[in-house]
């Protein structure tokens, strides 16, 4: 289970559109039921053994030798290559901002308007200065005045075809998400979905899950040049052998796959679900033709909501339709879509054709008046278009084909009542290991009681590091830190390089005073990723408290060099310096945590200009936050 802040990702992708419809509805499959006998955490049995910290760190590698790249397809498939280049899927993905059309991107930034995040007291604006692009962040005072403004350079844009643009800033070897996007359909700038509720500001790094549906596989993740868009081999599989042999059996042609396997080529990305990657699999590792749930299990929320639709819910909405249920071995996405040709500009009459393969216009029972108002087009009545629940400024076509669909209500729902695996939704056997995977998905969905029950059952039969991490979180929620440490240790016995378990174990060991065990876990984390800010900062705190200021400063400087440090690092560095350098580090801490009482008061004492004396009265309520809380409180 990925470590880090869980955010709503900006995943603006090309919308699928219409499909046919029958008038016969069938009931939705029942959710996965919990074990009949519900057992408490007290029944969890630990089988602990010493961890072998001397074991070499596993160096993951990917064999990309079977890939040829999309350009290798062009000589034989020139027309398809040309039409697909105009498709939104080909144009999505991450690009350095200097490589995109400068006249176009310049107009967007020149038209940047103030975007306010009222709950956090910040405003944002996109702006251009010559050939450089920025997002400014302004701290608002309690009276609404601007107290301070900072600039974040925009180095990359996350293109999303016709739907919008997300912004990123490179810091070291990571791309950091910025809080505002350009929404093409609405024609203006607004908050990125990750900032709809809380505001993580500029502290969220792009991960492989997010980029995997917008890009080809990349051997060195997040290094330029990044593959821009989804290429041929994401749907046809590694094709170097085919390029060399020119034999059709040496590549995957999705139209020759069974209908459900063909559907899953699209469903890999076109779902809005609670996904859980199988142990040992990589987000770029799906191969067309394999069973999707054998790679990454997507759990769908139940009950289904006829009046709400999420951006990436195309496949899961389609399979709820009577049309699909009446022909599950025939109907796929390509029943209506040509995957090589953009369908965005097709007229409504074009979408009637797939419907009329199974239906006659004469069979429509709607009133002549209503049919005339809809232009007598199937999609306008049976596949509504409207705002999505997770991106209100983006409208898509709902792929749940309904006889009389209710109006779309884009209001967000906090969490589902239950979740079911994709395989169950499409009427296929539920695959092995589903209990543990369901535990992880329920935890992600906020169904913590169900997650706890399923995890207890799973560790008896098919324990995985992910399941033990779920149990560790459950123990922490019940204030049972020693048992949480045991659960993390169980996870590490299965995979000593599981970063979630390593960080959790290290923190619990620190709290328990088992410094040597904590240090072993931190050392391994930093061997896996020398720029792991959480490990650098937490270990730095421990060294500072133990009296090793020089060791702490070294770690804090390493954290600062990543460009992703929190206020913890800058407070630590300020404590080890004097004069102007001390104030400079404190001002960095203040930018990270501008309402931290200790930081603000420290700057008031140091700053001779009086700027912070005047500002302190306008900042608003002060509190102790992460920037300085470690100075007074035990490590966690």
N, C-alpha and C positions, 0 to 999 in steps of 0.2 A: 504494500500500500504506500503510495507516494508520500514522502514527508514534505511538510510545508503548509502554507496557508491555502485552504480550499477556497477557491474563488469561482465566480461565474466566469467562464472563459468567453472571450470574443470569438465566436465561431460562426461567421457570417458566410454562408455557402450558397451555391446555386440551388434554387428551389426546384424540386420535382413538380410536375403538375398533373393533369387529370388522369383518371382511370375510369373503367366502366362500372356499372352498378346493377345489382339485382335487387329485387324487393324483399328477399328472404333474409331475415336476421337470425343469427345463432348466438347463444349466450357466450359471454367472455369466459375463457378458461379460469378455473378457480386458482387462487394464489397458492404458493407452496405452503403447506401446513407445518407448524412447528412440531417437534417430537411430542408424542402423546404425554410423556412424563416430563414435566418441567422440573429441572434440577437447579438448585441454587449454586452460587459460586463456591460454597464450602465443599462441594463434591469434586471440585477440580483436583486431579491428582498430578503432582509434579514428579518427574523422574530426572533429577538434576545430576550433572556430572561436570567436572572442571572444564572450563573453556580453554581451547588450545590457541592462545594468543600468538604463538610462534608460527602458526600456519600461514603460508604466503597469501597475500591478498589476491583474490581472483581477478584476473584482468579480462573483462568481457571483450569479445571481439565478434565482428559480424563478417560472414563470408559474402562479399558482394561481387564475387567473380562471375556469377551467373547473369549479372545485369549488363545490358548494352547501352542504355540511355535512349531517350526518345529520338534524338537526332538520327540514330541508326535505323529507325523505322521509316524515315522520310523518303529515301530513294525508291522504295517499293510501294509506299502508301502515301504518295505526295498529296493527293486530293484530300484524303482523310486528315492528314497532318495539317493541311492548311485550314480546313473548317474547324478542326478541334482547337487550333490556336486561338480562335475567337470565343471559345467556350469559357464560361465562368470558372469551371474547374481548372482549366489551363492557366487562367489569369490570377487565381488565388495564390496565397503564399507570401513568404517574407522576401523583401528586396531592400537592398541599401537604397536610401532615399535619393542618392545621386544618380541612380540608374533608371529612375522612372521619368516620365515626361515632365520636364521642369516647368513648362508653361502651365500645364494642368495642375500640378501640385502647388505651384506658386499661387495660382488663383484661389485654391482652397485655403491656403494659409493666410493670404492677404485678406480674405473674408472672415478670418477668425473672430469670433465674438466671445464675450465673457460667459463662462459656464460656472455656475455656482454650486458648490456642494454644501448646502445649508447646515447639515447635521455636524460637519466637522469644522466649519468656519473657514474654508478655503475656496478660492476661485481659481479658474484655469483659463488660459487663452493660448491658442496656437498663433504663432507669428513667424514671419520670415525676415531675415536680415541678409540681403544679398543672396548668396547661394547657401546660406546656413539657415536651419530651421530649428525652432525651439517650442517648448511648452513652458509658459510661465506659471508659477504657483504663487498666489498671493494670500498671505495670512490676514484675516479680517479681525479687527478688534471688536469688543463688545458693543461699540457704537456704530459698527459697520464700516469704519474707516480702514484703509489699507495700512497695515503695520510694517510689513516686509514683503518683498517679492524676490523670488529665486527663479533661475532659468535652468531647464533641463534640456540638453541638446537632443534633437530627434535624429537618430542615425539610420533607422530602418522603419519601413512601413509594412504593415500586414494587409496586403491587398485582398479584397474579397469580392472580386468581380464587380457586379453592378450594385452591391448592397452597402458597401462602406469601406472604411479604412481605419485600422487601428495603428497606434504609434508606439515605437520602442526606442530605447536608448541603450547603446552598448556600454556595459561596464565590465571591463576585464574580459572574461570568457563567457559572459552571460548577456542576454538581451532582457532589459527590464521594461515591463509594461507601464505605459503612461495613462493617466486617469481619464482622458477624453478621446473620443472617436469622431470621425466625420461620417454622418449617416446620409448616404446618397439619396435614398428615397425621400427622406424628410428635407434634404437640402440644407442641413445646418450641423454645427458641432453640438455635441452633448456628452454627458457622462458615459464612460465605458460601463458595461454591465457589472464589472467587478466592484464598481463604486456606487452602485444603486443604493446600497444600505450603508455598511461601514465604508470607510475610505482608506484603503491600504496605501494610498498616495503613489509613490514610485518604487515600491519595495517588493513587487511581485515579478519573479523571473519567468520567462518563457520556458515551458517544459516540453518533453517529447510527446506527451499525450496530445497537447494542443496542436503542435506543429504537424503531427503525423497525418492529420486529415487535410492538410493544406500543402503538402510538399512530398516530393519523392524522398526515398531513403537517403540519408547523408552519413557518410562514414565518420566524419568529424563533426559532431553536432554543434550547431550554432556558429560555425565559422564560415566566413565569406569565401567564395560565393555560395549562398544557399540555393538549392534548387527552387526555382520559382514556379509554383503551381504543381498540380497533380499530373504526372506524366503517363505515358502509355503502359508502363510495366506495373503500375499500381492496380490496374484492372486485368492485365494480360499475364502478369507474373514475370519472373526473370526470363529474358528472351534472347540472351547471347547465343545459346545453342541454335535457336531458330534462325537468327541472323546468319549464322555460319552455314546451316544445312538447308535453309529455306523449306523445311518440312513443317507442315501445319501442326503435326503432333508435338513439335518442340516448343510450342507456346500455348497459352490458354486462350481459347476463344470463348468468352462467357456465354455467347448464344448457344453453344453446344453443351453447356452444363445443364444439369437438372434445374428445374424452375426455381426451387428454393435456394440452391447453391448460387444461381445467378442473382437472385434477389439479395443474397448476403454479400455479394461483391459491392453493392451499393450501401447495404445496411451497415457495413463496417463503420461508415462515417455518418450516414444519414439517419441517425437515431438520437433522441434526447433522453438519455437513460442514466442509470447508475451502473457504470461499467466496472468490471473487476478483471484485471489481466490475470491469466493463468500463470502459475509459478513457472519460471524459466522462459517465459515468452517476452518479446520486445514489442513495443507499440508499432514498430514498422514491420513486424514479422508475419502479418497475415498473408496467406497465399491464396489467390483466387481458386475456388474449387474445394477448399477445405470447409469443414463445418465451423461456422462462426463461433459457436459456444465452446469449441475446442481450443480457441485462441484467446478470446476475451468474452466473458459472459456479460451480456447487457440485461439488466433487470428493469422491467417496465412497471411503472406505477399503476396501482389498482385502487379504487375502481377507475376505469377510463372516464375521461371528462369530455363529453361531446361538445361542450361550449368553450373549451380552452385548447389552445394548440401552442406547442413550443417550437422554436426555430428548427431544430434538427430532428423533428419527430416524423419525418416523411415515411420511413419504412414501418414503424410501429403503428402509425395511424392507418396506413394502407391495409395491413393485415387484419385490422379490426373491421374492415368493410365487408358487406355481404358479397360484393363483387369478387373480392379475393377469396373469401371462404367458399364461394361456389365453384372456384376454379383454381385451387392452390397449386396445382401441378402445371398450370398454364400461364397464369398471370404473373408478370414481373414488372420491374420498372420500365424495361424496354418495350412493354406493350404499348406505352404511350410516348416514350422518350427515345430519341436517337442519341446515344451517348457521345457521338462524335460531332454533333451539330447543336449549337446553342438554340434553345427553344424559347428564349425570353421574349423575342419579338414576334412569335407566331400569332396569327389572328385567332380569335375565339373559334371560328369555324373549323380551324385546323384541329382543335382539340376534340371536336365532335366525332371525328372519324374513328378513333379507338372505341368510343361508346357504341357506335353504330355497327361495329363488328358483331355485337351480341344483341343489341336492342334495336327496335324500330321506333321511329318518331311517332308513329300512330299509337304505340303502346303507352305513351306518356299520359298520365291521368290528371295532370295539372290543368287549371283553367286556361282558356285561350288568352284571356286578358293577362294573366301572370306570365304565360309563356312569351307573349309578345313583349312584355316589359323587360324580359331577360334576353330578348333577341332570339328566343327559341334555341339557346345554347345550353347544353347539358351541364357544363362545368359551373356556370354562374349560379345554378340552383343547388347542385348536389355537392360541389366542392368550393366552399366559401373561401374568400380571400380576406384577410384581415390582420390586425396587429397580433404579434406573438406575446405569450405570457412572460417570457424571459428577456425579450428585446422589444419593448413597446413601440419603438420607432422604426421597426422593420415589419413589413407585411409579407406574408407568404400565402400560398394556396394550401388549404387543409387537405391532406390526402386520405382522411377518413371519409369515404364516399357514403353519404347518408341520404335517405329518401327525403327527410324533412329536417335538415340540420338546424339546430337553434342558432341564434346570433352569437358571434364570437364575443366572449368576455375575456379580455386580456389580463384580468386581475390575477396576481400571483397566488399560488397555493403553497403554504409552507412545506407540507410534506404529504405523501400519499398514506393511505391506510395500510397498504401492503404492497409488496413487489413480487413479480413473477419473472422467471427467466425467459429470454427470447425463444428458446427452443420449445418451451411449453406453449407459448403464444402461437407458434406456427404449427403446432400439432405434431412435434417430433419428440422422441424419447429424451427425457432429461438426462444429461450426461453425468459422469462420475464426479465426485467431489463437490456437488452442488451445495451441500449443507454449509460447508466452510465458506464458499464463495458468497452464499446468501447472507451469512453472518457479516461479512465485510460490506456488502452492499446495503444491508439494513443499517449498519453503523453510519455509512455515508448519507443515507436517506434520513437520518435522525430518528430511526426507529430503534432506540437503544435497548429497550427491554427484549425485543425480538432478536436483536443482534447478540445479546448476552446469552439467551437461551440456545440459539443455534450454534454459537461458538463453543459452549460447554459440550454440546453433542459432538461437534466436529473434531475436537481435540482427542476424542476417544478413538475415532476411526481413521480420519484423514487429517492429522495435524499439519499445519503449514505455518511458516513465519507470520503470514498475514492474520491468521486466526488467533495465534498467540498474542499478536499486537492488539487485536480487538479486546481480548481478555485482559491484557495489561491496562488498557484504558478503562475497562469496566472496574477493575480493582482500584485504580486511582480515583474513579468517581465515587467509590465507596470508602475512600480514605484508608485503603489497605495497601500502603506503599511496599511493605516487604513482599506481599504476594505479587504485586505488579513487577517487582524486580525479578521474582522467580519466573513469571510469565515471559518477560523479556529474555531471560536466560534460556528458557525453552526455545524461543524463537532463534536465538543465536546458536543453539546446538544444531538446529536444522540448517541455518545459513549464517555463518559468522560475519558475512559482509552485508547483512540486512541493515541499511542505514537508519530506518525507523527504530528498530530494536536497539541498535548501538547507542543512539542518542538518548532514548528512554532509559536504557540500562545505566548509562553513565550518570544521568541526572539523579536517578533513584539511589545509586551507590554514593554519590556525593552527599545526599541528604542523610544517608545512613552512616556517614563517616568512613566509608570504605574507599579511601582515596586511591589506593593502588588499583583496585578493580575499575574505578571510574577512569583513572588515567589510561589503563589498558584499552578501554573502549574508545576514549577520545583519540588516542594515538592511532588506532585502527581507522577511525573515521577520517582523520587527516591524511592517512596513507591512501585511502580511497579517493578523497577529494581534498587536496591541500588548501583549497579556498573555501572550505565549509565554514561559513561565518558563525553559525550556531555553535559549532564545536570550538572554534577559536575564542569566541567571547566567553562561553561558559567555563572553559578551561582557564582562560585568563583571569576570570573572577576568582577561581579557586586558588590560583598561584598568588594573586594579590592578597587574598585573605590569609594565606599560609606564610606570608612574609617574603615571598620571592617576587619582588616588584620588577626586577630586571626581566625575569621570565614572562611575567604578565605583560609588560610593555612590548616585548618582542611579538607576542601573540596579538595584542591589540593593533600593533602597526601592520601586521600581516592582514588582519581583518580590514583595516582602513584602506589598504592597498587594493582590495578587491573592488572598492567602490560600492559595496553593498552592506557595509557595516551599519549597525543601529546606534542609537545614542549610547548604548553600553560601552562601545569601543571608545567613543570620544570623551566620555566621562572618565574612563580609565586612563586615557592618555593625558587628560588635563590634570589628573591627580599626581602625575609624575613629572610635571613641568611647572615652570614659573613664568611670570611676566606676560609678554605679548604672545608667546607660544601657548601658554595656558589659556589665555582669552580666546585665541584662535580655535583651539580644540573645543572650548565651551560653546563657541558660536556654532560650530558644526553640530554639537549635541543639541543646542537650542533649535536648529533647523529640523533635526530629526524628531525632537520632542518639545515643541514650542510652548507647551503649557506645563512643563515640569517645574514644580516649585523650587526644588534644589538648584536646578540649572539657572532659572531666572534670577533667583536671589544671589547666586554666585556671580553672575554677570553684572548685577546691579552694584556689587561691591568692587568689582574689578574695573568696570568701564568708566573712564574719566570724562567721556564726552557727555554723559548724562542721558544718552539715547535710551538705555534700558530703564533708567529711573522714570522717564516719561512714558515709556512703552508699557511698563509693568502694570500701570493703572488701567490700561486699555485692553490688555490681553484677555481678560475675563477670568473665570474661575481657574485657579491653579490646582494641580494635584501631583502626587508622586507617581511617576510612571516608570517604564522599564529603564529609562536613561539613568536614573539614580537609585532606584529601589534596591539594587544589589548592594549599595553601600551600607544599608541598614538591616537587610533581611537575609535569611538563609537562602542558599542557591536553589533555584528550581528552573 
